[in-house]
Amino acid sequence: MTAFIQGTGCVSAQDGHVFPGEIRHYEGDRLPVADPDYKQWIDIKQIRRMGRAIKMGVAASHMSLEAAGIQSPDAIIMGTAYGCLADTGVFLQKLVSQHEDMLTPTAFIQSTHNTVAGQIALLLGCHAYNNTFVHTAFSLENALQDSLLMLAEDPSRKILAGATDEITEYSHTILRRFGLYKNTSTAALQRSGTPGTMAGEGAAFFVLASGKDDKSLAQLTAVDMLYRPASEQETADHLLDFLRRNGLAPKDISLVLSGRNGDDAGDRYYESIENRLFGSTPVAAFKHFCGEYPTASAFAVWMAAGCLHRGAVPQEAMVKGDAPAGPERILVWNHHQGTHHSFILLEKC
């Protein structure tokens, strides 16, 4: 089953209204989101009580619904690896400082992983199917597969699917201790050749439908995952099989949009398989635009859908070869810390 992307919305380190015409550059070890004016979609009294992950998710979901021209979806399906980290941190901090006494339940209630999807539904008055996948770096991919299954059951549905994750001071400090991040710049990230990357955050949502119409941006053809491959050969074989199952060969891919993030070991893994399978195919990257986080592939899908719709790929994204004019098929290949490999195939419609 395939789906057509009818509308997209993204809150990221880039301004979705001007990207890729204008690209924001950052220095340091993180890429914070470029917050839009949340008052467009959320009452100002509610904004004060919402965590950043919730605000990002609500904004991105409303953007995609507005672009698709629908008021309320027939299902809300999303993924998140970390959930509402800021609210979790507030609750745990009060748990310690107040000696587990006189705790307000609000921070705990809003710290659960399904809070974002629940808030989207409450603001829309949507009582339809609502599901959140919390499968670390496979969270978005499972949400997309669930969406495809629902469309196969009932092609008349319009499904809101997406993902969100945030950076907090607590989480960033902890993850940095593992050597995951380094101080650099987005301009130098892809050629840094040293261990570590830049942290990211963001939310991206898509309205999916089974039929093509004048609002369709791109076709979501297939989604697949591979966990902890034993070798590069296993990854290459799995990727080839994924393409064959969709009636394609490596030469049929117009662009490989890879999850290169400036970490030397991870990037060498991409390069080795790209050279083996996609020697003559242009390769682009996306994490120097959004940073590294478990559901960064949502940004990649948003970016790829835009490239297919516009018929152009920003030159700043290119790693190998020239930016293809009028790309027909884009393969999003992302791996998170070398363990979670995902493959998402999008086509021009």
ZAMARGU-4260 file (C-alpha; in steps of 0.2 Angstrom, whole numbers, plus 5000, padded with zeros to 4 digits):
<rodrens>
0) 5000/5000/5000 | 5006/5017/4996 | 5000/5034/5001 | 5000/5052/4995 | 5007/5066/5005
5) 4993/5080/5005 | 5001/5092/5017 | 5016/5094/5027 | 5021/5105/5042 | 5038/5106/5051
10) 5046/5115/5066 | 5065/5113/5065 | 5081/5123/5066 | 5076/5129/5049 | 5062/5141/5045
15) 5050/5131/5035 | 5043/5146/5026 | 5059/5151/5018 | 5069/5134/5018 | 5078/5130/5007
20) 5079/5147/4999 | 5087/5153/5015 | 5097/5142/5027 | 5100/5145/5045 | 5118/5141/5051
25) 5123/5137/5069 | 5138/5135/5079 | 5141/5125/5095 | 5134/5107/5099 | 5116/5109/5096
30) 5103/5116/5083 | 5088/5123/5093 | 5071/5125/5084 | 5067/5141/5076 | 5050/5143/5085
35) 5036/5150/5075 | 5022/5161/5082 | 5013/5147/5092 | 4998/5159/5095 | 4992/5156/5077
40) 4986/5139/5083 | 4986/5138/5102 | 4977/5150/5115 | 4990/5161/5124 | 4984/5154/5141
45) 4987/5136/5136 | 5004/5140/5128 | 5011/5144/5146 | 5006/5127/5152 | 5013/5117/5137
50) 5030/5110/5136 | 5041/5113/5120 | 5038/5096/5113 | 5019/5099/5114 | 5020/5116/5106
55) 5031/5110/5092 | 5020/5095/5088 | 5004/5105/5088 | 5011/5118/5077 | 5018/5106/5064
60) 5002/5096/5064 | 4991/5112/5061 | 5003/5117/5047 | 5001/5100/5038 | 4982/5100/5040
65) 4980/5118/5034 | 4991/5114/5019 | 4980/5099/5015 | 4964/5109/5017 | 4956/5098/5030
70) 4949/5102/5048 | 4951/5086/5057 | 4960/5069/5052 | 4952/5052/5053 | 4967/5046/5063
75) 4982/5054/5073 | 4997/5043/5073 | 5014/5049/5078 | 5031/5043/5085 | 5043/5050/5098
80) 5058/5043/5106 | 5060/5054/5122 | 5042/5061/5124 | 5040/5077/5134 | 5057/5078/5142
85) 5055/5095/5149 | 5040/5090/5159 | 5048/5074/5164 | 5062/5084/5171 | 5051/5096/5180
90) 5042/5082/5189 | 5058/5073/5194 | 5066/5089/5200 | 5051/5092/5211 | 5050/5074/5217
95) 5067/5076/5224 | 5067/5094/5230 | 5050/5092/5239 | 5054/5075/5246 | 5040/5066/5237
100) 5027/5077/5245 | 5014/5089/5239 | 5017/5086/5221 | 5006/5093/5208 | 5000/5080/5195
105) 5001/5092/5180 | 5019/5089/5176 | 5017/5070/5178 | 5002/5070/5167 | 5011/5080/5153
110) 5027/5070/5154 | 5019/5054/5146 | 5024/5050/5128 | 5007/5051/5121 | 5003/5069/5128
115) 5008/5077/5111 | 4995/5067/5101 | 4982/5069/5114 | 4984/5088/5114 | 4983/5088/5095
120) 4967/5078/5097 | 4960/5089/5111 | 4963/5105/5101 | 4955/5098/5085 | 4941/5090/5094
125) 4946/5074/5085 | 4939/5058/5093 | 4947/5046/5080 | 4960/5033/5082 | 4975/5040/5091
130) 4991/5031/5093 | 5009/5035/5098 | 5024/5024/5094 | 5039/5025/5106 | 5051/5014/5098
135) 5067/5025/5099 | 5074/5028/5082 | 5060/5018/5074 | 5046/5028/5081 | 5042/5038/5065
140) 5044/5023/5054 | 5032/5013/5064 | 5020/5027/5064 | 5021/5028/5045 | 5018/5009/5043
145) 5003/5010/5054 | 4996/5024/5043 | 4999/5013/5028 | 4990/4999/5035 | 4975/5010/5040
150) 4974/5016/5023 | 4974/4999/5016 | 4959/4995/5027 | 4950/5010/5022 | 4956/5021/5008
155) 4944/5035/5011 | 4954/5040/5027 | 4965/5055/5029 | 4978/5052/5042 | 4989/5064/5051
160) 5006/5056/5055 | 5022/5063/5061 | 5035/5063/5075 | 5043/5075/5088 | 5058/5076/5100
165) 5065/5089/5110 | 5082/5094/5118 | 5082/5099/5136 | 5097/5105/5147 | 5096/5089/5157
170) 5095/5077/5142 | 5109/5086/5133 | 5121/5086/5147 | 5118/5067/5150 | 5120/5063/5132
175) 5135/5074/5129 | 5144/5064/5143 | 5143/5049/5131 | 5153/5058/5118 | 5139/5060/5106
180) 5141/5078/5103 | 5155/5090/5098 | 5157/5109/5096 | 5158/5113/5078 | 5147/5122/5065
185) 5133/5117/5053 | 5144/5123/5038 | 5158/5112/5044 | 5149/5097/5051 | 5148/5086/5035
190) 5167/5087/5033 | 5172/5087/5051 | 5178/5069/5051 | 5179/5067/5070 | 5168/5058/5082
195) 5152/5066/5088 | 5139/5077/5080 | 5127/5091/5084 | 5111/5088/5094 | 5094/5092/5086
200) 5076/5093/5089 | 5060/5096/5079 | 5043/5090/5074 | 5036/5086/5057 | 5019/5080/5052
205) 5011/5074/5036 | 4993/5071/5030 | 4992/5055/5021 | 4979/5049/5009 | 4976/5034/4997
210) 4972/5045/4982 | 4981/5058/4972 | 4973/5075/4970 | 4979/5093/4966 | 4986/5095/4984
215) 4997/5080/4983 | 5016/5084/4985 | 5024/5067/4984 | 5020/5048/4985 | 5026/5038/5001
220) 5029/5022/4992 | 5037/5010/5006 | 5045/5010/5023 | 5057/4997/5030 | 5068/4995/5045
225) 5084/4985/5050 | 5089/4983/5068 | 5107/4979/5072 | 5114/4972/5056 | 5129/4960/5059
230) 5139/4968/5045 | 5139/4981/5031 | 5135/4966/5019 | 5119/4963/5028 | 5114/4981/5027
235) 5118/4981/5008 | 5108/4965/5005 | 5093/4971/5015 | 5093/4988/5005 | 5094/4979/4989
240) 5080/4967/4994 | 5070/4983/4999 | 5072/4990/4982 | 5068/4974/4973 | 5052/4972/4983
245) 5047/4988/4976 | 5051/4984/4958 | 5067/4995/4958 | 5086/4994/4956 | 5099/5006/4963
250) 5100/5014/4946 | 5082/5019/4948 | 5085/5031/4963 | 5087/5049/4958 | 5094/5054/4975
255) 5100/5046/4991 | 5096/5057/5006 | 5107/5050/5019 | 5108/5053/5038 | 5126/5058/5038
260) 5129/5068/5054 | 5148/5072/5054 | 5152/5057/5065 | 5167/5049/5057 | 5162/5031/5060
265) 5144/5033/5056 | 5148/5043/5040 | 5160/5030/5034 | 5147/5016/5036 | 5136/5027/5024
270) 5150/5030/5012 | 5155/5012/5011 | 5138/5006/5006 | 5134/5021/4995 | 5150/5017/4985
275) 5145/4999/4983 | 5127/5001/4978 | 5125/5019/4972 | 5141/5023/4964 | 5134/5035/4951
280) 5119/5041/4961 | 5119/5059/4969 | 5120/5058/4988 | 5113/5072/4999 | 5112/5074/5018
285) 5100/5083/5030 | 5106/5083/5048 | 5117/5098/5045 | 5100/5107/5043 | 5091/5099/5058
290) 5104/5091/5070 | 5104/5073/5076 | 5089/5066/5086 | 5080/5049/5085 | 5066/5055/5074
295) 5076/5066/5063 | 5070/5055/5048 | 5054/5065/5050 | 5063/5080/5044 | 5071/5070/5030
300) 5054/5065/5024 | 5047/5083/5025 | 5063/5089/5015 | 5062/5075/5002 | 5043/5078/4999
305) 5047/5096/4996 | 5061/5092/4984 | 5050/5081/4974 | 5036/5093/4973 | 5047/5108/4968
310) 5058/5097/4957 | 5074/5104/4964 | 5086/5099/4978 | 5096/5112/4987 | 5114/5112/4982
315) 5119/5115/5001 | 5112/5097/5004 | 5123/5088/4992 | 5137/5077/4997 | 5141/5068/4981
320) 5137/5073/4963 | 5126/5088/4957 | 5109/5091/4964 | 5097/5082/4952 | 5085/5092/4942
325) 5067/5085/4943 | 5071/5070/4954 | 5059/5056/4952 | 5063/5045/4967 | 5072/5049/4983
330) 5078/5036/4995 | 5079/5042/5013 | 5092/5031/5022 | 5095/5035/5040 | 5104/5026/5054
335) 5104/5031/5073 | 5120/5027/5082 | 5123/5012/5069 | 5109/5001/5076 | 5093/5007/5069
340) 5093/5008/5050 | 5077/5014/5041 | 5073/5015/5023 | 5059/5027/5016 | 5055/5028/4998
345) 5047/5043/4991 | 5042/5046/4973 | 5036/5061/4962 | 5017/5061/4959
</rodrens>
